[in-house]
Amino acid sequence: MMERKSPKKKNGKATHKENILAEVDSDMALEILKRLAKNNADLKAKIEQMALDIMKGVDAEEVASDIFFCLDSLEVEDVWDNSGGTRDGYVDPTEYAWEMFEAEIEPFLEDMRRYQKLSMHEEARNYCMGILIGIHKFEEEATTEFADSAVDAPHDFFTQVLDEWNSKSKRAEDIEIVNSFAREKFNKWWKDWERRYKL
């Protein structure tokens, strides 16, 4: 029978270097990656290319599904538990519900902005369209009672997303593609936005 070797010891303690990667969290991993890229130009180029490859090919429907899932997972009980009379004063339930809604939308907007910053125009457009689809889908198909606490939130945030896209996009082509999409797919909300935008 082969004798089992015990872990090597240093200063009387077993070393566990073979397990260190399993204990590295996302923040530590990012810092390690940045240091590696800083010290090695070839490695930096490979990392950048891998990042671009991973980020390419945004599917608007997948983004929409992710947004719908996040919004439809919101629970009205969280509104009840955190609004009304509190130790810090009165918290309006509707305002709190809108804050919850916004908290779910914001990470998706950050991703869209990241694509814009990287001049990944097609991906940015698809991401924006996915956000619009997801918000509208929640308006039409929500199964959570939370939807009753934020009745106007989908329409309002749909408008905000279009506002941001039109004001911050640098290419007229990108603006027109997203606007044409919204006009065709969500005509009523588009008309509401257009009237407001032209004021």
ABEGO torsion letter per residue (X at the ends): XBBBBBBBBBGGBBBAAAAAAAABBAAAAAAAAAAAAAABAAAAAAAAAAAAAAABGBBAAAAAAAAAAAAAABBAAAAAAABEBBAAEBBBAAAAAAAAAAAAAAAAAAAAAAAAAAGBAAAAAAAAAAAAAAAAAAAAABABAAAAABAAAAAAAAAAAAAAAAAABABAAAAAAAAAAAAAABAAAAAAAAAAAAX
